[in-house]
């Protein structure tokens, strides 16, 4: 069972992830993430990020490249 502190940490990390992903999309395309991705897809990407070993910014750049290609 997750503690309140663990839930808060994950919630905070999710916000940081979404902000980083949005910044990458804005920098490359001029539009935020929800122009390109659904909220469900953003959540799936966050879950993939949690299982990865790369930084948030690296993961976000990879996501933008994958969506735009």
N, C-alpha and C positions, 0 to 999 in steps of 0.2 A: 504494500500500500504506500502510495506517495504521500509525503508530508506536505504541509502547506508551503514550506520553504522550497521544496523541490518544484512544486507547481508554479510558484512565483518565478523561480529561475528559468523554467522552460517558457513561461509567458513572456518574460523579459527578453530572452534569447529570440523568441519568435518575432517580437517587435523589431529587434535589431536586424534580424534576417530580412524582414519585409522592407525595412528602410534601405538596407544595403542593396537589395535587389531592385527596388524602385529607383534608387540613385543611378544604378548601372543602366537601366532602361532609359531613363531620362537623358543621361549623358550620351547614349548612342543613338536613340531614336527621337528624343524630344518629348516622349510620352511615358507615363508611368506604367507599372506592371499590369494594371487591370485593363489596359487597352489591349494587351497582348495575351494575357493569361486569365483564366477564371480563378475565383477564390479557392476552389477545390484543387486546381493544379498548383497554386502557390503553396497550399498546405502539403500536398504530396512532395513538392520540392523541398520544403522545410524538413519533412521526415527523412528524405534522402540525405539532406545536409547533415542531420544528426548522426547518420550512419557513415558519413564520410570522414576523411582525415585532413581535409583542406580547410583553409580559412574561409570565413563568410565571403570576403571580397573575391577570392579566387573562384569559389563556387558560383557566386552571382555572375561573374564575367563569363564563366562556362555556360550558364543558363541562357544568358543573352545571346551568345554565339549560337547555341543550339536552336533557339527559337527563330533566329533570323536567317538560318541557313536552310 
